[in-house]
Amino acid sequence: MIKEDLVAERIAIDSYREMVAYLGSDDSTTRRMLEGILAMEEEHADDLVSLLEGMGSG
Ligand SMILES: [Fe+2]
C-alpha cells in the first residue's frame, strides 16, 4: 500500500516537473505555484520512503 502510494507520489512529481519545465519563464507566477506543489509532493515521497525504511522493506 505504501509502495503504491510512493509510486503515485513519484508520478505526481514527474508531472509537476514537466509542467514547470514547460512553463519555463513564460508564466512565472504559475510556475512558482507549481514549484510549491512540487516541493510538497517531494516531501510526501520522502515521508513514504522513511515509513518504508522504518518497516524494513525500503
Ligand atoms: Fe502527495
N, CA, C, O and the ligand as a Tripos MOL2 file, in Angstrom:
@<TRIPOS>MOLECULE
protein
  233   231    59     0     0
PROTEIN
NO_CHARGES

@<TRIPOS>ATOM
      1 N           0.8300   -1.2080    0.0000 N.3       1 MET1
      2 CA          0.0000    0.0000    0.0000 C.3       1 MET1
      3 C           0.8670    1.2630    0.0000 C.2       1 MET1
      4 O           0.6640    2.1740   -0.8030 O.2       1 MET1
      5 N           1.8230    1.2940    0.9060 N.am      2 ILE2
      6 CA          2.7080    2.4630    0.9590 C.3       2 ILE2
      7 C           3.5460    2.5450   -0.3180 C.2       2 ILE2
      8 O           3.8030    3.6310   -0.8370 O.2       2 ILE2
      9 N           3.9690    1.3720   -0.8180 N.am      3 LYS3
     10 CA          4.7530    1.3810   -2.0570 C.3       3 LYS3
     11 C           3.9410    1.9310   -3.2250 C.2       3 LYS3
     12 O           4.4570    2.6840   -4.0500 O.2       3 LYS3
     13 N           2.6630    1.5480   -3.2890 N.am      4 GLU4
     14 CA          1.7920    2.0760   -4.3480 C.3       4 GLU4
     15 C           1.6230    3.5870   -4.1930 C.2       4 GLU4
     16 O           1.6180    4.3250   -5.1780 O.2       4 GLU4
     17 N           1.4870    4.0330   -2.9520 N.am      5 ASP5
     18 CA          1.3700    5.4730   -2.7020 C.3       5 ASP5
     19 C           2.6400    6.1950   -3.1480 C.2       5 ASP5
     20 O           2.5780    7.2880   -3.7120 O.2       5 ASP5
     21 N           3.7940    5.5720   -2.8900 N.am      6 LEU6
     22 CA          5.0640    6.1750   -3.2820 C.3       6 LEU6
     23 C           5.1600    6.2850   -4.8070 C.2       6 LEU6
     24 O           5.6240    7.2960   -5.3350 O.2       6 LEU6
     25 N           4.7180    5.2410   -5.5050 N.am      7 VAL7
     26 CA          4.7080    5.2910   -6.9710 C.3       7 VAL7
     27 C           3.8310    6.4540   -7.4470 C.2       7 VAL7
     28 O           4.2090    7.1990   -8.3520 O.2       7 VAL7
     29 N           2.6550    6.5980   -6.8230 N.am      8 ALA8
     30 CA          1.7430    7.6860   -7.2030 C.3       8 ALA8
     31 C           2.3700    9.0450   -6.9410 C.2       8 ALA8
     32 O           2.2390    9.9560   -7.7580 O.2       8 ALA8
     33 N           3.0530    9.1920   -5.8020 N.am      9 GLU9
     34 CA          3.7170   10.4670   -5.4940 C.3       9 GLU9
     35 C           4.7920   10.7680   -6.5390 C.2       9 GLU9
     36 O           4.9520   11.9130   -6.9610 O.2       9 GLU9
     37 N           5.5220    9.7410   -6.9480 N.am     10 ARG10
     38 CA          6.5960    9.9630   -7.9270 C.3      10 ARG10
     39 C           6.0400   10.3150   -9.3000 C.2      10 ARG10
     40 O           6.6420   11.0980  -10.0360 O.2      10 ARG10
     41 N           4.8960    9.7400   -9.6440 N.am     11 ILE11
     42 CA          4.2400   10.1210  -10.9000 C.3      11 ILE11
     43 C           3.8120   11.5910  -10.8260 C.2      11 ILE11
     44 O           3.9800   12.3460  -11.7830 O.2      11 ILE11
     45 N           3.2530   11.9840   -9.6700 N.am     12 ALA12
     46 CA          2.8430   13.3810   -9.4920 C.3      12 ALA12
     47 C           4.0590   14.3000   -9.6010 C.2      12 ALA12
     48 O           3.9940   15.3480  -10.2440 O.2      12 ALA12
     49 N           5.1710   13.9050   -8.9690 N.am     13 ILE13
     50 CA          6.3990   14.7010   -9.0130 C.3      13 ILE13
     51 C           6.8610   14.8870  -10.4590 C.2      13 ILE13
     52 O           7.2030   15.9960  -10.8700 O.2      13 ILE13
     53 N           6.8690   13.7910  -11.2320 N.am     14 ASP14
     54 CA          7.2790   13.8890  -12.6380 C.3      14 ASP14
     55 C           6.3580   14.8240  -13.4150 C.2      14 ASP14
     56 O           6.8140   15.6150  -14.2410 O.2      14 ASP14
     57 N           5.0470   14.7240  -13.1400 N.am     15 SER15
     58 CA          4.0830   15.5720  -13.8470 C.3      15 SER15
     59 C           4.3070   17.0470  -13.5360 C.2      15 SER15
     60 O           4.3110   17.8830  -14.4390 O.2      15 SER15
     61 N           4.4940   17.3630  -12.2570 N.am     16 TYR16
     62 CA          4.7170   18.7600  -11.8860 C.3      16 TYR16
     63 C           6.0400   19.2760  -12.4550 C.2      16 TYR16
     64 O           6.1300   20.4260  -12.8850 O.2      16 TYR16
     65 N           7.0660   18.4180  -12.4560 N.am     17 ARG17
     66 CA          8.3500   18.8310  -13.0400 C.3      17 ARG17
     67 C           8.1900   19.1480  -14.5210 C.2      17 ARG17
     68 O           8.7470   20.1260  -15.0220 O.2      17 ARG17
     69 N           7.4210   18.3090  -15.2180 N.am     18 GLU18
     70 CA          7.1900   18.5620  -16.6490 C.3      18 GLU18
     71 C           6.4550   19.8730  -16.8660 C.2      18 GLU18
     72 O           6.7790   20.6390  -17.7730 O.2      18 GLU18
     73 N           5.4500   20.1230  -16.0130 N.am     19 MET19
     74 CA          4.6900   21.3780  -16.1470 C.3      19 MET19
     75 C           5.5960   22.5850  -15.8870 C.2      19 MET19
     76 O           5.5330   23.5840  -16.6040 O.2      19 MET19
     77 N           6.4370   22.4820  -14.8570 N.am     20 VAL20
     78 CA          7.3600   23.5780  -14.5410 C.3      20 VAL20
     79 C           8.3060   23.8190  -15.7200 C.2      20 VAL20
     80 O           8.5520   24.9610  -16.1080 O.2      20 VAL20
     81 N           8.8370   22.7180  -16.2890 N.am     21 ALA21
     82 CA          9.7700   22.8390  -17.4080 C.3      21 ALA21
     83 C           9.0690   23.4240  -18.6320 C.2      21 ALA21
     84 O           9.6440   24.2310  -19.3630 O.2      21 ALA21
     85 N           7.8200   23.0060  -18.8450 N.am     22 TYR22
     86 CA          7.0600   23.5010  -19.9850 C.3      22 TYR22
     87 C           6.8380   25.0100  -19.8750 C.2      22 TYR22
     88 O           6.9530   25.7340  -20.8630 O.2      22 TYR22
     89 N           6.5200   25.4730  -18.6750 N.am     23 LEU23
     90 CA          6.2340   26.8990  -18.4920 C.3      23 LEU23
     91 C           7.4880   27.7470  -18.6570 C.2      23 LEU23
     92 O           7.4260   28.8630  -19.1730 O.2      23 LEU23
     93 N           8.6270   27.2150  -18.2190 N.am     24 GLY24
     94 CA          9.8600   27.9830  -18.3220 C.3      24 GLY24
     95 C           9.6960   29.3530  -17.6980 C.2      24 GLY24
     96 O           9.3270   29.4660  -16.5290 O.2      24 GLY24
     97 N           9.9670   30.3900  -18.4630 N.am     25 SER25
     98 CA          9.8420   31.7500  -17.9400 C.3      25 SER25
     99 C           8.5950   32.4470  -18.4860 C.2      25 SER25
    100 O           8.4340   33.6570  -18.3230 O.2      25 SER25
    101 N           7.7090   31.6770  -19.1380 N.am     26 ASP26
    102 CA          6.5230   32.2880  -19.7630 C.3      26 ASP26
    103 C           5.5130   32.7900  -18.7490 C.2      26 ASP26
    104 O           4.8820   33.8260  -18.9550 O.2      26 ASP26
    105 N           5.3590   32.0560  -17.6500 N.am     27 ASP27
    106 CA          4.3130   32.3760  -16.6770 C.3      27 ASP27
    107 C           4.8940   32.1160  -15.2990 C.2      27 ASP27
    108 O           4.6380   31.0800  -14.6850 O.2      27 ASP27
    109 N           5.6830   33.0760  -14.8200 N.am     28 SER28
    110 CA          6.4740   32.8220  -13.6120 C.3      28 SER28
    111 C           5.6030   32.6420  -12.3780 C.2      28 SER28
    112 O           5.9910   31.9210  -11.4590 O.2      28 SER28
    113 N           4.4250   33.2840  -12.3330 N.am     29 THR29
    114 CA          3.5660   33.1370  -11.1590 C.3      29 THR29
    115 C           3.0190   31.7230  -11.0700 C.2      29 THR29
    116 O           3.0470   31.1050  -10.0060 O.2      29 THR29
    117 N           2.5230   31.2120  -12.1890 N.am     30 THR30
    118 CA          2.0150   29.8370  -12.2130 C.3      30 THR30
    119 C           3.1490   28.8620  -11.9400 C.2      30 THR30
    120 O           2.9680   27.8700  -11.2340 O.2      30 THR30
    121 N           4.3320   29.1510  -12.5080 N.am     31 ARG31
    122 CA          5.4670   28.2550  -12.2910 C.3      31 ARG31
    123 C           5.8220   28.1760  -10.8100 C.2      31 ARG31
    124 O           6.0770   27.0920  -10.2870 O.2      31 ARG31
    125 N           5.8390   29.3250  -10.1350 N.am     32 ARG32
    126 CA          6.1530   29.3180   -8.6890 C.3      32 ARG32
    127 C           5.1100   28.5290   -7.9000 C.2      32 ARG32
    128 O           5.4520   27.8080   -6.9630 O.2      32 ARG32
    129 N           3.8410   28.6660   -8.2780 N.am     33 MET33
    130 CA          2.7830   27.9120   -7.6120 C.3      33 MET33
    131 C           3.0280   26.4080   -7.7810 C.2      33 MET33
    132 O           2.9480   25.6380   -6.8240 O.2      33 MET33
    133 N           3.3270   26.0130   -9.0230 N.am     34 LEU34
    134 CA          3.5640   24.5880   -9.2960 C.3      34 LEU34
    135 C           4.8120   24.0980   -8.5650 C.2      34 LEU34
    136 O           4.8530   22.9600   -8.0960 O.2      34 LEU34
    137 N           5.8350   24.9590   -8.4670 N.am     35 GLU35
    138 CA          7.0520   24.5720   -7.7450 C.3      35 GLU35
    139 C           6.7560   24.3510   -6.2600 C.2      35 GLU35
    140 O           7.3600   23.4870   -5.6240 O.2      35 GLU35
    141 N           5.8130   25.1450   -5.7080 N.am     36 GLY36
    142 CA          5.4040   24.9450   -4.3180 C.3      36 GLY36
    143 C           4.7240   23.6000   -4.1280 C.2      36 GLY36
    144 O           4.9890   22.8840   -3.1620 O.2      36 GLY36
    145 N           3.8360   23.2650   -5.0730 N.am     37 ILE37
    146 CA          3.1540   21.9700   -5.0180 C.3      37 ILE37
    147 C           4.1720   20.8420   -5.1760 C.2      37 ILE37
    148 O           4.1220   19.8390   -4.4640 O.2      37 ILE37
    149 N           5.0990   21.0240   -6.1230 N.am     38 LEU38
    150 CA          6.1520   20.0320   -6.3510 C.3      38 LEU38
    151 C           6.9390   19.7730   -5.0730 C.2      38 LEU38
    152 O           7.2290   18.6230   -4.7450 O.2      38 LEU38
    153 N           7.2860   20.8360   -4.3510 N.am     39 ALA39
    154 CA          8.0410   20.6890   -3.1030 C.3      39 ALA39
    155 C           7.2500   19.8600   -2.0900 C.2      39 ALA39
    156 O           7.8180   19.0260   -1.3850 O.2      39 ALA39
    157 N           5.9230   20.0960   -2.0200 N.am     40 MET40
    158 CA          5.0940   19.3190   -1.0850 C.3      40 MET40
    159 C           5.0620   17.8470   -1.4890 C.2      40 MET40
    160 O           5.1480   16.9620   -0.6380 O.2      40 MET40
    161 N           4.9380   17.5930   -2.7860 N.am     41 GLU41
    162 CA          4.8950   16.2010   -3.2470 C.3      41 GLU41
    163 C           6.2260   15.4980   -2.9730 C.2      41 GLU41
    164 O           6.2520   14.3120   -2.6440 O.2      41 GLU41
    165 N           7.3230   16.2340   -3.1110 N.am     42 GLU42
    166 CA          8.6290   15.6480   -2.8090 C.3      42 GLU42
    167 C           8.7160   15.2920   -1.3170 C.2      42 GLU42
    168 O           9.2990   14.2710   -0.9530 O.2      42 GLU42
    169 N           8.1330   16.1420   -0.4560 N.am     43 GLU43
    170 CA          8.1060   15.8330    0.9750 C.3      43 GLU43
    171 C           7.2780   14.5850    1.2360 C.2      43 GLU43
    172 O           7.6620   13.7340    2.0390 O.2      43 GLU43
    173 N           6.1270   14.4760    0.5490 N.am     44 HIS44
    174 CA          5.2910   13.2780    0.7150 C.3      44 HIS44
    175 C           6.0950   12.0230    0.3550 C.2      44 HIS44
    176 O           6.0830   11.0320    1.0860 O.2      44 HIS44
    177 N           6.7880   12.0840   -0.7790 N.am     45 ALA45
    178 CA          7.5740   10.9300   -1.2240 C.3      45 ALA45
    179 C           8.6560   10.5980   -0.1910 C.2      45 ALA45
    180 O           8.8710    9.4310    0.1380 O.2      45 ALA45
    181 N           9.3340   11.6370    0.3180 N.am     46 ASP46
    182 CA         10.3720   11.4170    1.3410 C.3      46 ASP46
    183 C           9.7790   10.7630    2.5870 C.2      46 ASP46
    184 O          10.3770    9.8570    3.1670 O.2      46 ASP46
    185 N           8.5770   11.2410    2.9990 N.am     47 ASP47
    186 CA          7.9270   10.6670    4.1830 C.3      47 ASP47
    187 C           7.6190    9.1840    3.9650 C.2      47 ASP47
    188 O           7.8140    8.3640    4.8610 O.2      47 ASP47
    189 N           7.1390    8.8520    2.7680 N.am     48 LEU48
    190 CA          6.7920    7.4530    2.4860 C.3      48 LEU48
    191 C           8.0390    6.5770    2.4590 C.2      48 LEU48
    192 O           8.0120    5.4380    2.9230 O.2      48 LEU48
    193 N           9.1480    7.1170    1.9070 N.am     49 VAL49
    194 CA         10.4100    6.3670    1.9160 C.3      49 VAL49
    195 C          10.8390    6.1000    3.3570 C.2      49 VAL49
    196 O          11.2840    5.0000    3.6820 O.2      49 VAL49
    197 N          10.7030    7.1150    4.2240 N.am     50 SER50
    198 CA         11.0710    6.9370    5.6350 C.3      50 SER50
    199 C          10.2000    5.8770    6.2860 C.2      50 SER50
    200 O          10.6930    5.0570    7.0600 O.2      50 SER50
    201 N           8.9060    5.8880    5.9770 N.am     51 LEU51
    202 CA          7.9960    4.8820    6.5220 C.3      51 LEU51
    203 C           8.4110    3.4800    6.0790 C.2      51 LEU51
    204 O           8.4560    2.5520    6.8870 O.2      51 LEU51
    205 N           8.7140    3.3360    4.7830 N.am     52 LEU52
    206 CA          9.1150    2.0360    4.2610 C.3      52 LEU52
    207 C          10.4100    1.5610    4.9090 C.2      52 LEU52
    208 O          10.5550    0.3820    5.2330 O.2      52 LEU52
    209 N          11.3450    2.4830    5.0940 N.am     53 GLU53
    210 CA         12.6120    2.1260    5.7320 C.3      53 GLU53
    211 C          12.3680    1.6800    7.1640 C.2      53 GLU53
    212 O          13.0050    0.7460    7.6520 O.2      53 GLU53
    213 N          11.4320    2.3620    7.8370 N.am     54 GLY54
    214 CA         11.0830    2.0130    9.2150 C.3      54 GLY54
    215 C          10.4590    0.6310    9.3170 C.2      54 GLY54
    216 O          10.5670   -0.0430   10.3410 O.2      54 GLY54
    217 N           9.7970    0.2190    8.2240 N.am     55 MET55
    218 CA          9.1590   -1.0900    8.2040 C.3      55 MET55
    219 C          10.1280   -2.1830    7.7490 C.2      55 MET55
    220 O           9.7820   -3.3640    7.7260 O.2      55 MET55
    221 N          11.3480   -1.7710    7.3870 N.am     56 GLY56
    222 CA         12.3460   -2.7480    6.9830 C.3      56 GLY56
    223 C          12.1840   -3.2680    5.5680 C.2      56 GLY56
    224 O          12.7900   -4.2720    5.1920 O.2      56 GLY56
    225 N          11.3460   -2.5670    4.7720 N.am     57 SER57
    226 CA         11.1350   -3.0240    3.3980 C.3      57 SER57
    227 C          11.5130   -1.9400    2.3920 C.2      57 SER57
    228 O          11.1720   -2.0320    1.2130 O.2      57 SER57
    229 N          12.2240   -0.9050    2.8690 N.am     58 GLY58
    230 CA         12.6150    0.1780    1.9700 C.3      58 GLY58
    231 C          13.8630   -0.1950    1.2550 C.2      58 GLY58
    232 O          14.3670    0.5830    0.4450 O.2      58 GLY58
    233 FE          1.3330   13.8850   -2.3850 Fe       59 LIG59
@<TRIPOS>BOND
     1     1     2 1
     2     2     3 1
     3     3     4 2
     4     3     5 am
     5     5     6 1
     6     6     7 1
     7     7     8 2
     8     7     9 am
     9     9    10 1
    10    10    11 1
    11    11    12 2
    12    11    13 am
    13    13    14 1
    14    14    15 1
    15    15    16 2
    16    15    17 am
    17    17    18 1
    18    18    19 1
    19    19    20 2
    20    19    21 am
    21    21    22 1
    22    22    23 1
    23    23    24 2
    24    23    25 am
    25    25    26 1
    26    26    27 1
    27    27    28 2
    28    27    29 am
    29    29    30 1
    30    30    31 1
    31    31    32 2
    32    31    33 am
    33    33    34 1
    34    34    35 1
    35    35    36 2
    36    35    37 am
    37    37    38 1
    38    38    39 1
    39    39    40 2
    40    39    41 am
    41    41    42 1
    42    42    43 1
    43    43    44 2
    44    43    45 am
    45    45    46 1
    46    46    47 1
    47    47    48 2
    48    47    49 am
    49    49    50 1
    50    50    51 1
    51    51    52 2
    52    51    53 am
    53    53    54 1
    54    54    55 1
    55    55    56 2
    56    55    57 am
    57    57    58 1
    58    58    59 1
    59    59    60 2
    60    59    61 am
    61    61    62 1
    62    62    63 1
    63    63    64 2
    64    63    65 am
    65    65    66 1
    66    66    67 1
    67    67    68 2
    68    67    69 am
    69    69    70 1
    70    70    71 1
    71    71    72 2
    72    71    73 am
    73    73    74 1
    74    74    75 1
    75    75    76 2
    76    75    77 am
    77    77    78 1
    78    78    79 1
    79    79    80 2
    80    79    81 am
    81    81    82 1
    82    82    83 1
    83    83    84 2
    84    83    85 am
    85    85    86 1
    86    86    87 1
    87    87    88 2
    88    87    89 am
    89    89    90 1
    90    90    91 1
    91    91    92 2
    92    91    93 am
    93    93    94 1
    94    94    95 1
    95    95    96 2
    96    95    97 am
    97    97    98 1
    98    98    99 1
    99    99   100 2
   100    99   101 am
   101   101   102 1
   102   102   103 1
   103   103   104 2
   104   103   105 am
   105   105   106 1
   106   106   107 1
   107   107   108 2
   108   107   109 am
   109   109   110 1
   110   110   111 1
   111   111   112 2
   112   111   113 am
   113   113   114 1
   114   114   115 1
   115   115   116 2
   116   115   117 am
   117   117   118 1
   118   118   119 1
   119   119   120 2
   120   119   121 am
   121   121   122 1
   122   122   123 1
   123   123   124 2
   124   123   125 am
   125   125   126 1
   126   126   127 1
   127   127   128 2
   128   127   129 am
   129   129   130 1
   130   130   131 1
   131   131   132 2
   132   131   133 am
   133   133   134 1
   134   134   135 1
   135   135   136 2
   136   135   137 am
   137   137   138 1
   138   138   139 1
   139   139   140 2
   140   139   141 am
   141   141   142 1
   142   142   143 1
   143   143   144 2
   144   143   145 am
   145   145   146 1
   146   146   147 1
   147   147   148 2
   148   147   149 am
   149   149   150 1
   150   150   151 1
   151   151   152 2
   152   151   153 am
   153   153   154 1
   154   154   155 1
   155   155   156 2
   156   155   157 am
   157   157   158 1
   158   158   159 1
   159   159   160 2
   160   159   161 am
   161   161   162 1
   162   162   163 1
   163   163   164 2
   164   163   165 am
   165   165   166 1
   166   166   167 1
   167   167   168 2
   168   167   169 am
   169   169   170 1
   170   170   171 1
   171   171   172 2
   172   171   173 am
   173   173   174 1
   174   174   175 1
   175   175   176 2
   176   175   177 am
   177   177   178 1
   178   178   179 1
   179   179   180 2
   180   179   181 am
   181   181   182 1
   182   182   183 1
   183   183   184 2
   184   183   185 am
   185   185   186 1
   186   186   187 1
   187   187   188 2
   188   187   189 am
   189   189   190 1
   190   190   191 1
   191   191   192 2
   192   191   193 am
   193   193   194 1
   194   194   195 1
   195   195   196 2
   196   195   197 am
   197   197   198 1
   198   198   199 1
   199   199   200 2
   200   199   201 am
   201   201   202 1
   202   202   203 1
   203   203   204 2
   204   203   205 am
   205   205   206 1
   206   206   207 1
   207   207   208 2
   208   207   209 am
   209   209   210 1
   210   210   211 1
   211   211   212 2
   212   211   213 am
   213   213   214 1
   214   214   215 1
   215   215   216 2
   216   215   217 am
   217   217   218 1
   218   218   219 1
   219   219   220 2
   220   219   221 am
   221   221   222 1
   222   222   223 1
   223   223   224 2
   224   223   225 am
   225   225   226 1
   226   226   227 1
   227   227   228 2
   228   227   229 am
   229   229   230 1
   230   230   231 1
   231   231   232 2
@<TRIPOS>SUBSTRUCTURE
     1 MET1         2 RESIDUE 1 A MET
     2 ILE2         6 RESIDUE 1 A ILE
     3 LYS3        10 RESIDUE 1 A LYS
     4 GLU4        14 RESIDUE 1 A GLU
     5 ASP5        18 RESIDUE 1 A ASP
     6 LEU6        22 RESIDUE 1 A LEU
     7 VAL7        26 RESIDUE 1 A VAL
     8 ALA8        30 RESIDUE 1 A ALA
     9 GLU9        34 RESIDUE 1 A GLU
    10 ARG10       38 RESIDUE 1 A ARG
    11 ILE11       42 RESIDUE 1 A ILE
    12 ALA12       46 RESIDUE 1 A ALA
    13 ILE13       50 RESIDUE 1 A ILE
    14 ASP14       54 RESIDUE 1 A ASP
    15 SER15       58 RESIDUE 1 A SER
    16 TYR16       62 RESIDUE 1 A TYR
    17 ARG17       66 RESIDUE 1 A ARG
    18 GLU18       70 RESIDUE 1 A GLU
    19 MET19       74 RESIDUE 1 A MET
    20 VAL20       78 RESIDUE 1 A VAL
    21 ALA21       82 RESIDUE 1 A ALA
    22 TYR22       86 RESIDUE 1 A TYR
    23 LEU23       90 RESIDUE 1 A LEU
    24 GLY24       94 RESIDUE 1 A GLY
    25 SER25       98 RESIDUE 1 A SER
    26 ASP26      102 RESIDUE 1 A ASP
    27 ASP27      106 RESIDUE 1 A ASP
    28 SER28      110 RESIDUE 1 A SER
    29 THR29      114 RESIDUE 1 A THR
    30 THR30      118 RESIDUE 1 A THR
    31 ARG31      122 RESIDUE 1 A ARG
    32 ARG32      126 RESIDUE 1 A ARG
    33 MET33      130 RESIDUE 1 A MET
    34 LEU34      134 RESIDUE 1 A LEU
    35 GLU35      138 RESIDUE 1 A GLU
    36 GLY36      142 RESIDUE 1 A GLY
    37 ILE37      146 RESIDUE 1 A ILE
    38 LEU38      150 RESIDUE 1 A LEU
    39 ALA39      154 RESIDUE 1 A ALA
    40 MET40      158 RESIDUE 1 A MET
    41 GLU41      162 RESIDUE 1 A GLU
    42 GLU42      166 RESIDUE 1 A GLU
    43 GLU43      170 RESIDUE 1 A GLU
    44 HIS44      174 RESIDUE 1 A HIS
    45 ALA45      178 RESIDUE 1 A ALA
    46 ASP46      182 RESIDUE 1 A ASP
    47 ASP47      186 RESIDUE 1 A ASP
    48 LEU48      190 RESIDUE 1 A LEU
    49 VAL49      194 RESIDUE 1 A VAL
    50 SER50      198 RESIDUE 1 A SER
    51 LEU51      202 RESIDUE 1 A LEU
    52 LEU52      206 RESIDUE 1 A LEU
    53 GLU53      210 RESIDUE 1 A GLU
    54 GLY54      214 RESIDUE 1 A GLY
    55 MET55      218 RESIDUE 1 A MET
    56 GLY56      222 RESIDUE 1 A GLY
    57 SER57      226 RESIDUE 1 A SER
    58 GLY58      230 RESIDUE 1 A GLY
    59 LIG59      233 GROUP 0 **** ****
